Amino acid sequence: MKSSPARRRAAATAAAVCALAVALAGCGGTTKKDNDNSGPAKTDAKADPGAPLKKGLKLAFLPKQINNPYEKLIDRAGITAAGEFGGKGKEVGPSDASASSQVSYINTLVQQRQDAILIAANDPNAVCGPLKQAMKKDIKVVAYDSDTAPACRQLFINQAGSEEIGRSQVQHLAKQLDYKGEIAILSATQNATNQNTWIRFMKDELSKPAYKNMKLVKTVYGDDDDQKSFQETQGLLKAYPGLKGIIAPTTVGIAAAARYISGSSYEGKVVLNGLGTPNQMRKYVKDGTVEQFSLWDPKKLGYLGSYAAAALASGQITGAEGEKFKAGKLGEYTVGKNGEIILGPPTVFDKANIDKFDF
């Protein structure tokens, strides 16, 4: 029995819709479950703490942007550390810090069959698709400095506790301002995981009664670009002539802001604090533009990341809470909640100690 033309058209339409749905699912390579980035990456692997570190491991460092001096220090130290355990490291990455700029590099590293990808994420979710594909191919994924969503990596090497970093920035500036005045934040990019986490704790700290006479008037973004950070500092000081302090939790931003304030009419009137490297900030501390700033040793961060990736790729750890591994000359570290490993507390730099450091 022949079907009617209307029935044939309906069947054809249904088939086309089904085919399209299948094609879209296949091309995207993801399902609703794949898009859930909220929990830690899951694994059925069992840790073998006694396993030796494998020789010949290939580690790739993917910074936020390839020309960031701070991340250069991290990556070079990590590459050097890889040589200690017979591995080989390299650094690749984009020239800009936009949300999706790292995706093509991850895809290439997967094709090259790296043993581990270490990434400072520009956006916590934009990189998740390719990183999940990497883990499916047994390529280990370690975030450092700026985290991905937890489901998109096995470990996160955090320079210090995020809450400690965020709250201490406010605490240091408040003491310098006698807990009074308008302040602003000069951040990196709007999507940077580490920056947004620190700023959230800064705002929470400012909500306490001790800071009732301080007011956060603006948060601006210099995109980890020297010139844009310089211009954003200029814009802040013109828009808010009564501004008393700026927190710049970015090494690029604090150096650019110090350069603008140094020698300007704002020198000695606006307090600048934040996160910077001693070599970038030394002249501004010595000329009085900046009284103090904080940071951890980025070389140790890269070193720890390299050993953590090697322990993961060698089966010593899986990323589960409570697992332990040895990070060369830094000693033993323990994996915390959601695969987080904390390097240690930051150092405060000022005139008294800045010449003791060279990085």
C-alpha positions in Angstrom: 0.0 0.0 0.0 1.4 3.4 -1.0 1.6 6.2 1.5 0.2 9.6 0.7 2.4 12.5 -0.4 1.7 14.3 2.8 2.7 11.3 4.9 5.9 10.9 2.8 6.8 14.6 3.4 6.2 14.3 7.1 8.5 11.2 7.3 11.2 12.9 5.3 11.0 15.9 7.6 11.3 13.8 10.7 14.3 11.9 9.2 16.0 15.2 8.3 15.5 16.5 11.9 16.9 13.3 13.4 19.9 13.4 11.0 20.6 17.0 11.9 20.4 16.2 15.6 22.8 13.3 15.2 25.2 15.4 13.1 25.2 18.3 15.6 25.8 15.9 18.5 28.6 14.3 16.6 30.3 17.5 15.5 30.0 19.1 18.9 31.4 16.0 20.6 29.6 16.9 23.8 26.4 16.0 25.6 24.6 17.7 28.4 26.6 15.6 30.8 29.9 16.7 29.1 29.0 20.3 29.6 28.7 20.0 33.3 31.9 21.5 34.6 30.9 21.9 38.2 32.6 18.9 39.8 36.1 17.6 39.7 37.4 15.5 36.8 36.4 11.8 37.4 38.8 8.9 37.1 38.8 5.2 37.8 42.6 5.1 38.1 44.2 3.9 41.3 47.2 5.8 42.7 50.5 4.0 43.1 52.6 6.2 45.4 55.6 4.0 45.0 55.7 4.2 41.2 58.9 5.8 39.8 58.6 9.0 37.7 58.5 8.0 34.1 61.4 9.0 31.9 60.9 11.0 28.7 57.6 12.6 29.8 56.5 15.4 27.4 55.1 18.5 29.3 53.6 21.5 27.6 53.0 24.8 29.4 50.2 27.0 28.0 50.2 30.4 29.7 47.5 33.1 29.4 49.7 34.9 26.9 53.1 34.0 25.6 54.6 37.5 26.2 53.6 37.8 29.9 56.9 38.2 31.9 55.4 36.7 35.1 54.2 33.6 33.3 57.6 33.3 31.5 59.2 32.9 34.9 56.7 30.1 35.8 57.1 28.2 32.5 60.9 28.4 32.3 61.2 27.1 35.8 58.8 24.3 35.0 60.7 23.4 31.9 63.9 23.3 33.8 62.3 21.1 36.5 61.2 18.6 33.8 64.9 18.1 33.0 65.5 17.0 36.6 63.3 13.9 36.2 64.3 13.1 32.6 61.4 14.8 31.0 61.1 17.5 28.3 59.0 20.7 28.6 58.1 23.4 26.2 56.0 26.6 26.2 53.4 27.5 23.6 50.5 30.0 23.7 48.6 33.0 22.3 49.8 36.6 22.1 46.5 37.9 23.6 44.6 36.8 26.7 41.1 36.6 25.2 38.8 33.8 26.5 39.1 31.4 23.6 42.7 32.2 22.4 44.1 29.0 24.0 41.7 26.5 22.3 43.6 25.9 19.1 46.8 25.4 21.1 45.2 22.7 23.2 43.9 20.9 20.1 47.5 20.9 18.7 49.0 19.6 21.9 46.5 16.8 21.9 47.4 15.9 18.4 51.1 15.9 19.4 50.3 13.4 22.2 51.8 15.4 25.0 51.9 13.5 28.3 50.6 16.5 30.2 49.2 20.0 29.5 49.8 22.7 32.1 47.5 25.7 31.5 46.9 29.1 33.1 43.4 29.5 31.9 42.1 32.8 30.4 38.6 31.6 31.0 37.4 28.8 33.2 34.9 27.3 30.7 36.1 28.3 27.2 38.9 25.7 27.3 36.9 22.9 28.8 35.8 21.1 25.6 39.3 20.4 24.3 40.8 19.8 27.8 38.2 17.1 28.4 39.1 15.5 25.0 42.7 15.6 26.1 41.9 13.7 29.4 39.9 11.1 27.4 43.1 10.4 25.5 44.9 10.0 28.8 46.7 13.3 28.5 47.0 14.7 32.0 45.7 18.3 32.6 47.1 20.6 35.3 45.9 24.1 35.7 48.3 26.6 37.4 48.0 30.3 38.4 44.5 30.7 36.9 42.1 27.7 37.2 39.8 26.0 34.8 36.4 24.7 35.9 37.3 21.7 38.2 35.8 19.1 35.8 38.3 20.2 33.1 41.5 19.3 34.8 42.9 16.8 37.3 45.0 19.3 39.4 45.2 23.0 40.1 48.5 24.4 41.3 47.4 27.5 43.3 50.1 30.0 44.2 48.5 30.6 47.7 45.1 30.3 49.2 42.7 32.4 47.1 40.9 33.8 50.2 44.2 34.7 51.8 45.4 36.6 48.7 42.1 38.5 48.2 41.6 39.5 51.8 45.3 40.4 52.4 45.2 42.8 49.5 42.5 44.8 51.2 44.0 44.5 54.7 47.4 45.8 53.5 45.9 48.8 51.6 43.5 49.6 54.5 46.4 49.9 56.9 48.2 52.3 54.6 45.1 54.4 54.2 44.2 54.4 57.9 40.9 52.6 56.9 39.6 55.7 55.1 38.9 56.8 51.5 37.8 55.7 48.0 39.6 52.9 46.4 39.6 51.1 43.0 40.7 47.8 41.6 42.8 47.4 38.4 42.4 43.8 37.3 43.6 41.8 34.4 40.8 40.3 32.1 37.2 40.1 33.1 37.1 36.3 32.7 40.3 35.4 34.6 39.4 32.9 37.2 42.1 33.9 39.7 41.4 37.6 39.5 37.6 37.1 39.9 38.1 34.8 42.9 40.4 37.3 44.6 38.1 40.2 43.9 35.2 38.3 45.4 37.1 37.9 48.6 38.2 41.6 48.5 34.6 42.7 48.3 33.6 40.4 51.1 36.5 41.7 53.3 35.4 45.3 52.5 31.9 44.5 53.7 33.2 44.1 57.3 32.6 47.0 59.8 36.3 47.8 60.0 36.1 49.1 56.5 33.0 51.3 56.8 34.9 54.4 55.9 36.4 52.8 52.7 34.5 52.6 49.4 35.2 50.6 46.3 34.2 53.0 43.5 35.3 51.0 40.4 36.9 47.9 39.1 38.6 48.3 35.7 40.4 45.8 33.4 43.7 46.2 31.8 43.6 42.8 30.1 47.2 42.0 31.3 48.3 44.5 28.7 50.9 47.1 29.8 49.6 50.0 27.7 45.9 49.4 28.5 46.6 49.0 32.2 48.5 52.4 32.0 45.5 54.0 30.3 43.0 52.5 32.8 45.1 53.9 35.7 45.0 57.3 34.0 41.3 57.0 33.5 40.6 56.1 37.1 42.5 59.0 38.5 40.8 61.5 36.2 37.3 60.0 36.8 37.7 59.9 40.6 39.9 62.8 41.7 39.4 61.9 45.4 40.8 58.4 44.9 43.1 57.3 47.7 44.2 53.8 46.7 44.4 51.3 44.0 44.7 47.5 44.3 46.3 45.9 41.2 46.3 42.1 41.7 48.2 41.6 38.4 51.9 41.9 37.8 51.4 43.7 34.5 48.8 46.0 36.0 50.7 47.1 39.1 53.9 47.9 37.1 51.9 49.9 34.6 50.0 51.8 37.3 53.3 52.5 39.2 54.8 53.9 36.0 51.9 56.3 35.5 51.8 57.4 39.2 55.6 57.8 39.4 56.6 61.4 38.7 53.0 62.5 38.3 51.0 64.8 40.5 49.4 61.7 42.1 52.7 60.5 43.5 52.5 60.5 47.3 48.8 61.1 47.2 47.5 57.7 45.8 48.6 54.5 47.5 49.2 51.6 45.1 49.3 48.0 46.4 48.8 44.6 44.7 50.8 41.7 43.2 54.1 42.3 41.4 57.6 40.9 40.9 60.6 42.4 42.7 62.5 43.1 39.5 59.5 45.0 38.0 58.8 47.0 41.1 62.2 47.6 42.6 62.6 51.1 41.3 59.1 52.2 42.3 59.7 50.9 45.9 63.0 52.8 46.1 61.6 56.0 44.7 58.7 55.9 47.1 55.9 55.4 44.5 55.0 52.1 46.1 55.5 51.3 49.8 54.8 47.5 49.6 53.4 44.8 47.4 53.1 41.0 47.5 53.8 37.9 45.5 55.0 34.3 45.8 58.0 33.0 43.9 56.8 32.2 40.4 59.7 30.0 39.8 58.6 27.7 42.6 55.1 27.7 41.1 56.4 26.4 37.8 58.7 23.9 39.5 55.8 22.5 41.6 53.5 22.3 38.6 56.1 20.3 36.6 56.6 17.7 39.4 52.8 17.5 40.0 52.2 16.8 36.3 54.9 14.2 36.3 53.5 12.5 39.4 50.1 12.4 37.7 51.4 11.1 34.4 53.4 8.4 36.3 50.5 7.2 38.3 51.8 8.2 41.7 48.7 10.3 42.2 45.3 10.7 40.4 44.2 14.1 41.7 42.2 12.7 44.7 42.1 14.6 48.0 44.7 13.4 50.4 47.2 12.0 47.9 50.9 12.9 48.5 53.9 13.3 46.2 57.4 14.7 46.3 58.1 17.8 44.3 61.9 17.6 44.1 63.7 20.1 46.3 60.4 21.6 47.4 59.6 18.5 49.4 56.3 16.7 49.9 52.9 18.2 48.9 49.4 17.0 49.5 46.5 17.2 47.1 43.6 19.1 48.6 39.9 19.4 47.9 38.9 19.5 44.2 42.5 18.7 43.2 44.0 21.9 44.5 47.7 22.0 45.6 48.8 25.2 47.3 52.4 26.4 46.9 52.4 28.5 50.2 51.8 32.0 51.6 52.8 35.1 49.6 55.7 37.3 50.6 55.3 41.0 51.3 58.1 43.1 49.6 59.2 46.5 50.7 62.4 48.6 51.0 63.7 46.4 53.8 63.8 43.1 51.8 63.3 43.7 48.1 67.0 43.5 47.2 67.1 40.0 48.7 65.0 38.8 45.7 65.8 38.5 42.0 62.9 37.5 39.8 
